[in-house]
Amino acid sequence: MLCVKLAFAMALLAPATLAGPSQCPSQCHCHGDLQHVICDNVDLKKIPQVSETTRLLNLQRNNLGSLTTGGFADMKGLISLHLQHCKIQEIAGQAFKGLKKLIYLYLSNNEISSIRPGAFDDLGELTYLYLDGNRISALAKGIFAPMINLFILQLDNNQIRDLPPGVFAGAKDLRWLHLSGNEIASVQPGSLDDVENLAILHLDRNKLSTYPLTAMSKLRVVEELTLSKNPLTFIPDNAFRSFGRYMEKLHLDSMGLQKFADGAFSGVTALKTLYLNNNKLKSLPGSLEFSTITNLTLDNNAWSCTCQLTNLRKWMDSSRQRLDAVCSSPSTQRGKQIRDSNVFSRCKGKSKRAKKGTRH
């Protein structure tokens, strides 16, 4: 689906046969019969006037301050709008009024702390929204509702503290949600109900101290989940069950993680990459299936080298990956690599049930 959307967007950005205006805005550079207008770092203080046939407008690195209501109303043909590094502090209601064809909106690396209700009205075709590197602390319920085609939402490196119920209402097509580097301490039940088809969810570098089981259980097809660098010490039973058939990448490193419930990985059947390094783990849960894993990190944990880790050792013996995983206990094994420890030779694997009708 992503390839189809990209192909469609690139087709729209290609020069069209419509006649453009006769003059390029002062200080700007124009290309493709004035359909691509580039005003990058030219000391603009306000939005220039361009033709409604303009498809790409690049206003990066100017001092615009705020986006007022209807500031782009005459640019009805815009497909891509670049507003990075423009010192924008506020987005007014209906700031993008008239931009019904817009697909790309770049607002990264500004000073945005306030997004007024209705700010994204008219953006029914918007597919890619970049709001990373701002000062957003709260998201109003339904703020993204007009963007029914939103596919990628970048909110990394803001100051968001909470994800309340209904925050993503209307954005049912959202597939990539990036929330890394915020201050999120709570993902409330109902906050992810409207985006159950997320494929990629990044929540690393936040302040989650409890795994948001109820909220996460609404997700169905997550392929990549990143929770690294949250102060999470425990992962409960069935944490990933609702999307376990699809999840291929799971990042749980650098969290101070101490323990998994034994059924934490129940339903997880397609996992290929698992990062567990830089935690306080002693053991792994019985529900973790190693047969699909091709990439695993375990270093800087307090592994207890007992028979509980037999399945891990068997996987190590069959894997080409040379893992750094050191035993911390018992004392006879302390300092040894798990792959070199002899303790597992005395361990019995899981016994298989005899087939029905087999004699003993």
ZANU-759554 format. One record per residue: x, y, z of N, C-alpha, C, CB in turn. Coordinates in steps of 0.001 Angstrom, whole numbers, padded with zeros to 6 digits, always signed. Glycine has a CB too. Example, Ala and Ser with C-alpha at 12.3 -4.5 7.8 and 13.67 -1.06 7.14 Angstrom:
BEGIN
+013190-005690+007800+012300-004500+007800+013200-003300+007800+011308-004473+009046;+012850-002250+007080+013670-001060+007140+012900+000030+007870+014084-000598+005725;
//
This chain:
BEGIN
+000819-001205+000000+000000+000000+000000+000855+001258+000000-000928+000004+001201;+001980+001239+000759+002839+002403+000814+003387+002737-000557+003971+002179+001791;+003792+001734-001324+004333+001967-002670+003294+002606-003575+004824+000654-003288;+002049+002159-003457+000966+002715-004273+000767+004184-003937-000349+001930-004055;+000766+004508-002631+000588+005893-002210+001727+006765-002700+000482+005979-000698;+002977+006259-002605+004116+007025-003063+004056+007276-004558+005395+006316-002708;+003690+006256-005306+003591+006409-006753+002532+007442-007127+003271+005065-007407;+001403+007397-006406+000322+008347-006662+000775+009772-006355-000920+007990-005824;+001473+009928-005222+001931+011252-004806+002953+011806-005792+002534+011194-003396;+003891+010973-006245+004903+011437-007186+004286+011846-008509+005946+010362-007414;+003246+011135-008908+002549+011503-010137+001916+012883-010015+001482+010463-010476;+001377+013158-008833+000754+014463-008617+001781+015584-008584-000040+014458-007324;+002997+015262-008111+004034+016272-008030+004690+016557-009382+005078+015844-007040;+004497+015688-010353+005101+015884-011664+004502+017105-012352+004913+014635-012536;+005268+017817-013160+004744+019001-013845+003493+018677-014640+005800+019593-014766;+002520+019569-014542+001260+019407-015263+001221+020383-016430+000045+019626-014322;+000165+020346-017187+000062+021184-018375-000631+022507-018096-000676+020448-019459;-001104+022712-016830-001756+023960-016502-000773+025119-016592-002370+023889-015111;-001250+026267-017048-000392+027446-017167-000139+028028-015790-001028+028507-018095;+001111+028385-015507+001449+028956-014212+001444+030466-014273+002804+028457-013743;+001692+031129-013121+001754+032584-013097+002971+033066-013863+001786+033106-011656;+002959+034318-014240+004042+034838-015070+005253+035260-014269+003555+035997-015873;+005114+035363-012931+006210+035863-012121+006431+034994-010892+005945+037298-011706;+007697+034712-010602+008063+033950-009407+008104+034915-008222+009446+033220-009594;+007639+034492-007021+007701+035382-005851+009125+035883-005609+007183+034655-004598;+009222+037120-005186+010513+037729-004923+011318+036883-003936+010332+039152-004385;+012608+036744-004176+013568+036007-003351+013490+034491-003526+013352+036347-001906;+012515+033995-004257+012326+032552-004408+012875+032069-005739+010846+032188-004289;+013010+030757-005857+013391+030129-007112+012249+029233-007554+014719+029323-006968;+011920+029268-008826+010776+028499-009320+011214+027565-010442+009655+029441-009813;+010580+026425-010494+010913+025408-011492+009625+024795-012037+011832+024307-010883;+009769+024112-013165+008632+023391-013728+007456+024280-014035+008202+022317-012799;+007710+025372-014775+006629+026296-015135+005977+026875-013874+005566+025577-016008;+006837+027191-012893+006437+027823-011627+005595+026911-010731+005662+029086-011915;+005619+025609-011004+004831+024707-010157+005595+024263-008919+004402+023490-010950;+006913+024364-008933+007736+024104-007762+008359+025429-007338+008834+023017-008056;+007958+025935-006169+008418+027233-005686+009306+026999-004465+007208+028175-005337;+010583+027404-004564+011570+027155-003519+011969+028490-002887+012819+026413-004093;+011640+028644-001610+011965+029863-000864+012721+029475+000404+010671+030677-000516;+013722+028667+000274+014469+028097+001396+015487+029107+001926+015179+026793+000969;+015325+029494+003222+016302+030349+003907+016538+031674+003181+017620+029610+004051;+015453+032401+002937+015566+033697+002240+015023+034841+003103+014808+033650+000893;+014945+034606+004439+014567+035649+005397+013126+036139+005209+015518+036821+005274;+012237+035230+004850+010825+035599+004758+010228+035773+006150+010036+034536+003968;+009306+036720+006284+008588+036926+007545+007104+036569+007409+008736+038382+008007;+006652+036363+006174+005271+035966+005945+005197+035053+004731+004368+037200+005753;+004087+034393+004598+003895+033429+003510+003739+034175+002188+002655+032526+003778;+004525+033839+001177+004407+034524-000117+003164+034063-000875+005663+034277-000970;+002752+034849-001815+001627+034485-002661+002137+033690-003860+000849+035746-003124;+001525+032542-004078+001882+031739-005245+000606+031346-005979+002698+030475-004831;+000774+030887-007192-000369+030505-008017-001078+029276-007459+000080+030239-009447;-002351+029164-007740-003083+027970-007302-002680+026740-008101-004585+028194-007426;-001850+026920-009135-001313+025766-009864-000004+025261-009256-001093+026130-011327;+000536+025977-008256+001761+025537-007595+001503+024220-006862+002277+026620-006610;+002402+023276-007048+002231+021958-006430+003162+021740-005250+002459+020873-007455;+004363+022311-005295+005306+022169-004195+005765+023551-003761+006514+021286-004602;+005641+023831-002452+006088+025098-001890+007037+024806-000736+004881+025965-001419;+008284+025244-000876+009317+025013+000128+009646+026335+000820+010592+024391-000516;+009257+026440+002104+009491+027653+002887+010429+027384+004066+008160+028220+003394;+011232+026370+003989+012124+026005+005096+013044+027151+005505+012960+024797+004712;+013369+027157+006829+014377+028058+007387+014047+029532+007164+015723+027748+006787;+012782+029873+007374+012372+031269+007419+011716+031533+008769+011402+031613+006245;+011540+032775+009130+010979+033142+010431+009510+033528+010267+011782+034309+011071;+008639+032518+010291+007213+032760+010042+006419+032981+011333+006618+031591+009274;+006888+032493+012463+006259+032775+013747+004979+032014+014031+005978+034202+013833;+003974+032178+013214+002694+031475+013399+002034+031257+012055+001749+032268+014338;+001129+030284+012027+000343+030014+010819-001079+030465+011095+000391+028490+010413;-001500+031521+010422-002812+032109+010676-003889+031437+009845-002790+033602+010386;-005129+031702+010183-006267+031122+009462-006241+031518+007992-007592+031564+010101;-006335+030528+007121-006463+030783+005692-005225+031311+005002-007542+031725+005476;-004044+031128+005623-002819+031669+005035-002429+031037+003712-001699+031508+005990;-002983+029876+003419-002664+029176+002172-003903+029012+001283-002056+027801+002479;-004941+029772+001559-006252+029550+000936-006240+029648-000580-007235+030533+001476;-005312+030432-001142-005280+030596-002602-004374+029586-003293-004827+031993-002952;-003853+028643-002538-002900+027678-003109-003556+026316-003253-001632+027568-002230;-004665+026268-003899-005516+025076-003933-004871+023872-004608-006793+025398-004631;-003804+024088-005381-003170+022973-006073-002017+022343-005324-002692+023422-007388;-001695+022824-004121-000528+022316-003391-000647+020831-003069-000336+023099-002105;+000431+020116-003334+000547+018703-002983+001538+018529-001837+000985+017867-004208;+002604+019338-001824+003665+019211-000831+004020+020578-000265+004909+018544-001443;+003997+020700+001074+004260+021976+001745+005346+021761+002797+002957+022553+002399;+006461+022490+002662+007638+022337+003521+007780+023558+004424+008923+022136+002671;+007627+023340+005732+007677+024433+006712+008622+024105+007870+006270+024725+007255;+009674+023340+007610+010621+022980+008661+011476+024184+009044+011514+021812+008206;+011871+024233+010320+012802+025257+010820+012302+026678+010527+014189+025056+010193;+011035+026914+010749+010455+028237+010474+010066+028992+011747+009234+028089+009585;+010482+028509+012909+010193+029150+014199+008694+029338+014433+010892+030500+014276;+007913+028419+013902+006461+028476+014078+006113+028082+015503+005737+027551+013063;+005284+028880+016159+004897+028639+017546+003462+028156+017685+005084+029892+018352;+002621+028542+016747+001198+028208+016859+000594+027941+015495+000434+029333+017556;-000333+026995+015468-001102+026718+014254-002549+027083+014543-000968+025211+013806;-003057+028070+013851-004420+028554+014086-005453+027597+013499-004600+029953+013485;-006692+027723+013934-007785+026970+013341-007902+027288+011865-009101+027269+014056;-008094+026246+011046-008208+026373+009590-006977+027025+008961-009445+027180+009238;-005830+026772+009545-004585+027319+009001-004313+026822+007590-003418+026962+009901;-004810+025623+007281-004558+025032+005968-005835+024978+005123-003974+023624+006127;-006728+025900+005387-008000+025984+004658-007745+026048+003157-008814+027219+005116;-008458+025222+002410-008361+025215+000954-007380+024211+000387-007987+026554+000486;-006531+023615+001240-005515+022690+000735-006066+021264+000657-004263+022728+001632;-007067+021088-000151-007774+019806-000225-007006+018747-001010-009131+020007-000853;-005935+019149-001685-005130+018189-002445-003802+017871-001751-004862+018730-003847;-003531+018500-000615-002239+018350+000042-002022+016917+000523-002129+019319+001216;-000851+016375+000210-000487+015014+000615+000666+015025+001615-000109+014175-000613;+001642+015912+001429+002806+016001+002312+002775+017316+003083+004122+015879+001503;+002897+017252+004400+002990+018465+005220+004132+018292+006215+001639+018755+005965;+005166+019116+006067+006365+019049+006898+006400+020240+007847+007641+019015+006022;+006274+019963+009146+006312+020999+010182+007378+020684+011230+004935+021138+010853;+008352+019910+010853+009396+019465+011782+010262+020629+012264+010274+018408+011116;+010797+020464+013485+011810+021365+014021+011368+022825+014044+013068+021239+013219;+010194+023023+014615+009697+024358+014894+009572+024534+016402+008337+024605+014191;+008771+025475+016838+008552+025745+018258+007063+025612+018597+009069+027158+018630;+006390+024731+017884+004935+024604+018018+004580+024036+019389+004358+023705+016898;+003797+024797+020133+003286+024320+021415+001767+024252+021413+003767+025221+022547;+001171+024921+020444-000294+024977+020402-000808+024669+019001-000796+026360+020856;-001726+023704+018935-002439+023394+017693-003914+023630+017973-002167+021906+017201;-004476+024666+017395-005853+025044+017670-006848+024058+017063-006121+026439+017145;-008021+023892+017681-009063+023023+017101-009359+023434+015666-010360+023077+017947;-009491+022453+014791-009773+022731+013389-008553+023116+012581-010777+023809+013290;-007369+023022+013176-006139+023418+012471-005952+022634+011177-004922+023216+013376;-006376+021356+011192-006134+020500+010035-007384+020298+009170-005616+019159+010498;-008364+021157+009341-009555+021085+008485-009157+021201+007012-010564+022202+008859;-009854+020516+006161-009661+020492+004707-008549+019545+004261-009358+021882+004212;-007833+018914+005194-006707+018062+004809-007128+016602+004664-005586+018178+005836;-008201+016377+003936-008734+015031+003761-007857+014115+002938-010063+015108+003133;-006949+014680+002137-006051+013867+001322-004669+013716+001942-005923+014469-000052;-004414+014406+003050-003076+014366+003641-002700+012941+004029-003001+015286+004869;-001497+012541+003647-001019+011181+003874+000196+011149+004798-000676+010524+002550;+001021+012189+004743+002259+012235+005521+002306+013534+006318+003506+012113+004597;+002335+013432+007634+002369+014604+008507+003567+014496+009453+001038+014738+009312;+004444+015492+009390+005655+015510+010201+005605+016677+011186+006912+015608+009304;+005470+016344+012468+005409+017330+013547+006517+017095+014574+004037+017285+014233;+007521+016361+014197+008602+016022+015127+009472+017248+015430+009470+014887+014547;+010086+017220+016617+010996+018303+016986+010303+019600+017326+011953+018546+015887;+009161+019519+018009+008437+020711+018430+008264+020717+019951+007066+020786+017729;+007306+021483+020467+007093+021615+021901+005663+021241+022288+007402+023040+022350;+005081+020344+021545+003692+019947+021773+003618+019122+023053+003129+019140+020559;+002756+019542+023980+002640+018830+025257+001336+018055+025376+002751+019807+026406;+000346+018420+024580-000956+017749+024651-001592+017717+023267-001894+018461+025664;-002357+016659+023031-003073+016496+021767-004566+016448+022072-002608+015203+021005;-005319+017355+021476-006757+017409+021726-007469+016246+021053-007337+018736+021235;-008532+015792+021663-009333+014707+021099-009825+015093+019707-010528+014371+022023;-009594+014212+018747-010076+014425+017389-009291+015428+016576-011467+014852+017437;-008114+015853+017048-007351+016863+016322-006954+016383+014924-006107+017243+017111;-006805+015055+014781-006407+014506+013477-007599+013988+012662-005404+013379+013679;-008807+014199+013159-010005+013621+012544-010198+013963+011073-011199+014065+013294;-009882+015200+010612-010099+015492+009185-009224+014666+008250-009849+016950+008924;-008127+014102+008772-007140+013446+007913-007435+011952+007796-005717+013666+008460;-008467+011652+007051-008936+010271+006954-007994+009387+006144-010314+010239+006338;-007048+010001+005413-006073+009238+004633-004679+009260+005239-006015+009772+003231;-004554+009758+006459-003241+009859+007088-002616+008478+007233-003349+010545+008462;-001378+008356+006770-000670+007071+006726+000538+007060+007664-000219+006765+005295;+001301+008159+007681+002457+008295+008551+002310+009560+009388+003768+008326+007729;+002462+009422+010713+002396+010556+011623+003662+010570+012483+001114+010489+012513;+004457+011622+012325+005703+011781+013068+005500+012808+014179+006862+012212+012125;+005590+012343+015434+005467+013220+016600+006656+013049+017540+004158+012937+017349;+007775+012541+017022+008967+012340+017840+009458+013651+018445+010073+011704+017011;+010102+013536+019597+010821+014654+020200+009944+015889+020421+011996+015021+019334;+008831+015645+021090+007978+016710+021591+007915+016595+023108+006552+016640+020960;+006868+017105+023712+006721+017063+025168+005372+016460+025568+006864+018476+025761;+004878+015567+024735+003569+014945+024973+003625+014099+026238+003137+014075+023758;+002648+014287+027129+002652+013605+028425+001678+012442+028505+002334+014582+029509;+000661+012460+027639-000433+011506+027805-001087+011256+026453-001477+012024+028835;-001604+010041+026265-002425+009746+025087-003826+009438+025590-001835+008543+024238;-004754+010403+025502-006109+010213+026024-006995+009464+025038-006736+011558+026360;-008134+008963+025488-009077+008282+024587-009505+009208+023455-010318+007792+025367;-009589+008645+022251-010085+009402+021098-009092+010333+020459-011248+010181+021496;-007843+010331+020903-006871+011289+020376-006617+011089+018884-005563+011174+021139;-006763+009844+018408-006530+009583+016988-007830+009286+016230-005566+008417+016830;-008935+009724+016774-010243+009498+016133-010222+010012+014701-011377+010190+016932;-010738+009210+013791-010829+009602+012393-009663+009155+011541-010953+011061+012302;-008494+008936+012154-007295+008588+011386-007186+007070+011227-006026+009148+012073;-008211+006478+010665-008310+005016+010611-007333+004371+009643-009697+004622+010235;-006723+005169+008773-005769+004612+007810-004330+004695+008305-005890+005334+006481;-004133+005210+009527-002782+005405+010046-002061+004069+010207-002827+006147+011387;-000834+004009+009670-000050+002774+009733+001266+002941+010486+000231+002277+008338;+001881+004116+010406+003138+004390+011106+002914+005518+012091+004276+004750+010108;+003142+005242+013370+002978+006259+014415+004276+006340+015213+001761+005927+015354;+004921+007496+015145+006206+007715+015806+006031+008701+016953+007265+008233+014801;+006252+008210+018184+006095+009022+019393+007343+008963+020271+004874+008555+020190;+008473+008665+019681+009725+008557+020437+010104+009908+021053+010865+008049+019523;+010778+009842+022215+011351+011053+022776+010346+012063+023277+012197+011689+021778;+009260+011586+023862+008296+012471+024496+008334+012254+026014+006864+012224+023933;+007292+012638+026707+007202+012459+028155+005966+011646+028517+007171+013822+028869;+005623+010715+027649+004390+009944+027813+004521+008996+029002+004063+009152+026524;+003663+009227+029986+003626+008370+031169+002400+007481+031165+003652+009209+032437;+001465+007769+030257+000206+007017+030227-000317+006898+028803-000847+007690+031121;-000618+005669+028406-001350+005408+027160-002706+004876+027609-000577+004371+026188;-003692+005740+027640-004958+005401+028267-005780+004418+027430-005757+006657+028514;-006599+003592+028094-007529+002733+027353-008387+003575+026417-008426+001926+028323;-008510+003137+025177-009297+003877+024192-008475+004799+023321-010341+004670+024881;-007220+005043+023687-006406+005986+022915-005986+005431+021555-005173+006366+023706;-005916+004096+021436-005472+003488+020174-006593+002745+019455-004324+002533+020435;-007811+002878+019962-008936+002149+019362-009152+002509+017903-010205+002421+020137;-008912+003772+017541-009208+004237+016186-008094+003945+015202-009482+005708+016201;-006962+003454+015685-005824+003166+014794-005393+001715+014973-004627+004130+015081;-006364+000822+014972-006078-000588+015248-005245-001251+014165-007363-001345+015417;-005078-000582+012998-004302-001167+011911-002863-000652+011859-004984-000890+010598;-002375-000084+012956-000977+000350+012996-000046-000815+012694-000638+000958+014367;+000955-000547+011853+001983-001548+011568+003273-001239+012306+002249-001629+010069;+003563+000049+012506+004776+000460+013200+004400+001433+014312+005795+001104+012216;+004823+001128+015535+004546+001980+016687+005836+002168+017474+003426+001370+017586;+006292+003420+017534+007497+003758+018277+007116+004574+019506+008500+004537+017388;+007387+004012+020686+007116+004673+021958+008373+004746+022821+006004+003942+022709;+009529+004582+022220+010769+004592+022980+011084+005992+023514+011920+004088+022112;+011923+006021+024549+012363+007263+025185+011187+008081+025730+013159+008103+024191;+010316+007383+026453+009218+008035+027144+009280+007701+028630+007863+007610+026544;+008183+007839+029349+008174+007653+030799+007155+006600+031235+007878+008975+031491;+006951+005601+030403+006019+004539+030740+006609+003636+031817+005659+003723+029494;+005934+003543+032936+006396+002661+034012+005545+001399+034109+006377+003402+035347;+004412+001395+033416+003526+000229+033370+003166-000057+031925+002243+000458+034223;+003266-001297+031532+002911-001659+030160+001418-001421+029953+003283-003144+029855;+001005-000641+028932-000408-000279+028730-001196-001399+028052-000510+000996+027893;-001425-002469+028777-001993-003694+028209-003351-003469+027558-002120-004746+029282;-004247-002759+028235-005595-002563+027693-005564-001785+026393-006473-001841+028703;-004808-000706+026353-004716+000095+025133-004072-000687+023999-003926+001371+025396;-003015-001431+024298-002287-002163+023265-003088-003341+022725-000962-002654+023812;-003999-003864+023520-004764-005034+023092-005742-004717+021968-005515-005613+024263;-005928-003441+021636-006802-003055+020531-006075-003100+019190-007362-001662+020769;-004754-003179+019230-003976-003221+017999-003985-004627+017425-002534-002752+018249;-003992-004717+016089-004203-006009+015438-003037-006484+014576-005422-005938+014598;-002278-005564+013972-001304-005990+012960+000051-005309+013132-001841-005703+011570;+000440-005009+014357+001729-004347+014587+002875-005266+014157+001884-003951+016083;+003739-004743+013308+004906-005485+012840+006175-005080+013586+005094-005272+011347;+006208-003836+014041+007382-003336+014757+006933-002505+015949+008291-002499+013820;+007387-002885+017135+007053-002167+018366+008350-001811+019081+006120-003021+019291;+008498-000529+019398+009694-000046+020078+009303+000584+021406+010462+000969+019197;+009811-000003+022500+009538+000508+023852+010829+000822+024607+008708-000508+024647;+011946+000842+023927+013241+001049+024555+013269+002329+025384+014330+001090+023501;+014078+002303+026453+014338+003485+027280+013077+004062+027906+015015+004548+026455;+012164+003177+028308+011081+003523+029218+011395+002846+030558+009667+003073+028647;+010964+003404+031679+011249+002779+032983+010307+001628+033306+011164+003816+034083;+010215+000677+032382+009339-000481+032522+010110-001635+033157+008759-000903+031148;+009642-002154+034256+010347-003247+034926+009694-004599+034710+010436-002972+036394;+008437-004615+034199+007701-005879+034102+006829-005879+032858+006838-006113+035363;+006837-006993+032128+005962-007189+030973+004960-008278+031331+006780-007569+029683;+003650-007979+031282+002644-008921+031776+002291-010019+030776+001399-008174+032148;+001488-010961+031228+000959-012003+030350+000213-011382+029178+000033-012950+031128;+000302-012028+028018-000465-011656+026817-000204-010230+026352-001939-011825+027081;+000972-009714+026645+001286-008326+026298+001151-008047+024805+002687-007989+026749;+001501-009023+023975+001540-008813+022527+000573-009730+021783+002949-009031+022009;-000308-010379+022480-001144-011421+021878-001983-010913+020707-002055-012011+022926;-002564-009727+020818-003512-009265+019794-002843-009080+018431-004156-007951+020232;-001525-008822+018413-000817-008652+017138+000375-009603+017019-000341-007205+016988;+000406-010631+017854+001555-011541+017901+001821-012301+016623+001366-012510+018987;+000819-012498+015807+001024-013236+014540+001763-012392+013510-000326-013688+013959;+001813-011070+013738+002417-010156+012762+003731-009548+013238+001450-009050+012434;+003927-009473+014545+005086-008750+015074+006394-009443+014715+004975-008609+016588;+007275-008700+014042+008570-009219+013632+009724-008556+014369+008747-009041+012152;+009539-007314+014830+010607-006584+015515+010082-006043+016839+011148-005428+014629;+010831-006308+017917+010447-005845+019242+011679-005304+019955+009788-006985+020063;+011609-004036+020344+012719-003363+021007+012363-003135+022470+013056-002021+020306;+013053-003854+023365+012828-003737+024806+014148-003483+025535+012151-005011+025354;+015078-002841+024879+016400-002635+025456+016450-001366+026315+017447-002558+024347;+017401-001357+027243+017722-000163+028033+016513+000377+028797+018276+000924+027127;+015840-000506+029517+014620-000146+030235+014710-000376+031745+013465-000927+029682;+015711-001101+032188+015701-001549+033579+014718-002694+033772+015348-000389+034513;+014392-003374+032676+013435-004479+032715+013956-005617+033590+013147-004992+031294;+013115-006079+034537+013533-007104+035488+012911-008469+035225+013195-006669+036874;+011692-008465+034677+010998-009754+034590+009893-009732+033541+010413-010131+035947;+009689-010889+032929+008532-011157+032082+007591-012106+032824+008967-011760+030706;+006287-011878+032709+005351-012931+033099+005581-014114+032171+003855-012435+033035;+005325-015332+032649+005643-016510+031845+004895-016531+030518+005327-017763+032622;+003700-015917+030487+002919-015890+029255+003028-014584+028486+001490-016152+029568;+004098-013817+028727+004241-012510+028076+004245-012610+026556+005515-011839+028539;+004841-013691+026028+004956-013842+024575+003901-014784+023994+006340-014351+024220;+002864-015058+024739+001791-015920+024212+001215-015318+022935+000666-016113+025270;+001098-016139+021907+000543-015685+020632+001551-015078+019685-000518-014701+020884;+002796-014902+020137+003835-014315+019280+004482-015440+018479+004911-013536+020129;+004264-015415+017172+004702-016545+016341+005595-016157+015173+003511-017261+015812;+005851-014850+014964+006612-014435+013788+007830-013585+014135+005719-013670+012849;+008194-013537+015407+009249-012633+015861+010604-012999+015257+009336-012651+017383;+011249-011990+014658+012573-012196+014063+013666-011439+014805+012560-011770+012608;+013347-010235+015274+014331-009384+015940+013847-009025+017332+014601-008108+015120;+014686-009290+018334+014333-008992+019724+015540-008386+020421+013850-010271+020471;+015393-007156+020893+016461-006471+021617+016138-006449+023109+016656-005030+021079;+017013-007077+023907+016818-007153+025355+018050-006658+026114+016492-008590+025770;+019003-006076+025442+020242-005657+026081+020034-004493+027054+021256-005269+025027;+020959-004364+027989+020954-003264+028962+019696-003253+029828+021081-001933+028241;+019407-004394+030425+018297-004515+031370+018791-005199+032644+017114-005309+030742;+017857-005704+033431+018199-006399+034680+017579-007792+034702+017724-005585+035906;+017505-008393+033536+016862-009693+033401+017746-010817+033936+016510-009955+031945;+017096-011779+034585+017768-012989+035051+017339-014202+034248+017487-013217+036527;+016093-014155+033719+015542-015317+033014+014638-014846+031884+014759-016239+033988;+014196-015801+031097+013282-015528+029984+012029-016371+030169+013958-015829+028604;+010885-015897+029680+009629-016622+029895+009512-017862+029023+008456-015710+029631;+008758-018820+029509+008557-020055+028757+007817-019855+027454+007817-021035+029591;+007080-018753+027338+006290-018507+026130+007113-017954+024971+005174-017553+026443;+008371-017601+025227+009204-017050+024151+009665-018170+023233+010423-016289+024728;+009244-018086+021977+009580-019087+020965+010796-018610+020176+008372-019352+020015;+011855-019419+020171+013104-019007+019534+013196-019393+018058+014262-019604+020274;+012315-020238+017579+012499-020834+016252+012486-019824+015119+011436-021851+016007;+011816-018676+015289+011745-017686+014208+012769-016573+014359+010363-017088+014148;+013429-016494+015527+014322-015374+015813+015635-015516+015043+014599-015281+017322;+016032-014403+014393+017307-014374+013664+018258-013327+014225+017062-014104+012186;+017736-012386+015005+018561-011312+015563+018158-011074+017014+018417-010002+014729;+019105-011269+017943+018800-011192+019367+019954-010511+020094+018536-012604+019955;+019632-009589+021013+020671-008974+021848+020339-009229+023314+020791-007438+021566;+021365-009608+024092+021155-010007+025486+022173-009404+026447+021200-011506+025595;+023143-008649+025951+024251-008205+026787+023802-007233+027884+025313-007552+025926;+024614-007177+028923+024361-006303+030074+023050-006627+030774+024352-004854+029634;+022892-007878+031113+021822-008350+031975+022431-009198+033083+020764-009157+031169;+021599-009619+034023+022100-010405+035172+021633-011844+035056+021619-009795+036522;+022012-012535+033970+021475-013847+033652+021790-014883+034731+022017-014311+032323;+020755-015633+035090+020914-016766+035999+021030-018021+035153+019717-016872+037013;+022210-018579+035111+022481-019712+034223+022040-021016+034876+023980-019776+033863;+020752-021272+034730+020142-022505+035214+019405-023140+034053+019181-022241+036421;+018769-024253+034322+018060-024973+033256+016924-024158+032638+017507-026273+033798;+016528-023104+033318+015456-022272+032767+015876-021644+031426+015069-021166+033776;+017158-021499+031208+017647-020894+029967+018074-021937+028924+018814-019975+030273;+017629-023177+029117+018031-024247+028202+017648-023960+026756+017412-025553+028636;+016434-023484+026529+015992-023223+025153+016811-022108+024507+014502-022854+025134;+017200-021126+025305+018079-020076+024791+019421-020669+024384+018279-018966+025843;+019992-021496+025234+021291-022089+024918+021207-022954+023658+021798-022927+026104;+020143-023711+023513+019971-024522+022301+019924-023640+021061+018691-025370+022394;+019220-022510+021187+019152-021581+020048+020544-021030+019738+018162-020415+020343;+021283-020686+020787+022637-020173+020589+023513-021190+019849+023273-019813+021941;+023354-022444+020218+024179-023485+019612+023889-023659+018127+023966-024799+020330;+022685-023317+017721+022309-023488+016310+022389-022189+015514+020903-024047+016216;+022646-021087+016198+022664-019783+015538+024079-019393+015119+022078-018713+016460;+024166-018631+014035+025451-018096+013597+025822-016834+014373+025416-017799+012099;+024837-016267+015055+025081-015045+015802+025861-015345+017084+023754-014347+016132;+026941-014610+017312+027763-014787+018507+027324-013755+019542+029292-014643+018177;+026486-014167+020463+025913-013248+021440+026831-013028+022629+024580-013765+021917;+026814-011814+023141+027479-011496+024400+026424-011575+025488+028168-010078+024362;+026437-012663+026259+025467-012880+027333+026176-013612+028465+024219-013690+026827;+026415-012895+029557+027261-013399+030643+026424-013842+031837+028264-012327+031079;+026781-014971+032405+026110-015468+033613+026492-014608+034826+026478-016959+033868;+025486-014271+035639+025749-013590+036904+025597-014532+038089+024815-012401+037065;+024834-015593+037883+024619-016599+038930+024326-017929+038233+023434-016185+039907;+024466-019047+038984+025017-019190+040341+026507-018875+040366+024774-020612+040874;+027081-018876+041543+028471-018444+041709+029450-019265+040871+028863-018529+043169;+029124-020529+040660+030032-021393+039882+030074-021004+038408+029608-022855+040010;+029064-020246+037963+028988-019874+036545+029258-018381+036311+027614-020237+035991;+029400-017641+037385+029539-016188+037268+030722-015815+036371+029714-015557+038658;+030414-014926+035420+031449-014442+034507+031583-015243+033239+032749-014430+035195;+030955-016415+033170+031027-017239+031957+029984-016774+030938+030814-018737+032300;+030331-016893+029690+029347-016682+028636+028338-017830+028670+030034-016580+027238;+027068-017503+028449+026038-018550+028435+026400-019642+027430+024652-017949+028093;+026937-019236+026298+027262-020228+025258+028396-021165+025675+027642-019519+023964;+029186-020750+026680+030319-021573+027127+030047-022318+028431+031543-020706+027299;+028937-022031+029059+028634-022669+030342+028305-024147+030144+027459-021950+031039;+028789-024976+031082+028528-026417+030990+027306-026848+031781+029728-027187+031470;+026634-025883+032418+025509-026228+033280+024351-026831+032488+025034-024996+034035;+024232-026462+031221+023067-026876+030440+023140-028325+029970+022911-025976+029248;+024316-028926+030055+024451-030329+029640+023661-031261+030542+025919-030742+029636;+023358-030811+031730+022595-031633+032678+021095-031372+032613+023087-031383+034085;+020701-030443+031753+019280-030053+031674+018553-030906+030649+019138-028554+031313;+017330-031246+030959+016482-031979+030033+015600-030995+029290+015628-033038+030771;+015432-031238+028001+014527-030396+027223+013094-030717+027550+014773-030566+025732;+012199-029938+026951+010779-030199+027167+010407-031558+026597+009915-029094+026531;+009764-032365+027403+009351-033684+026913+008169-033554+025979+009002-034616+028080;+008199-034324+024900+007105-034290+023939+006057-035342+024317+007633-034529+022498;+004832-034948+024145+003765-035899+024450+003767-037051+023428+002387-035182+024458;+003581-038240+023931+003513-039380+023003+002261-039299+022172+003555-040717+023761;+002373-039706+020909+001200-039684+020048+000183-040689+020529+001582-039967+018598;-001046-040365+020244-002124-041249+020668-001940-042641+020068-003488-040668+020263;-002029-043627+020924-001924-045003+020468-000520-045568+020525-002427-045102+019086;+000458-044672+020893+001841-045153+020970+002048-045954+022248+002838-043972+020909;+002732-047088+022136+003011-047890+023332+004187-047327+024092+003280-049346+022960;+004204-047514+025390+005281-047075+026247+006076-048286+026702+004743-046281+027451;
//
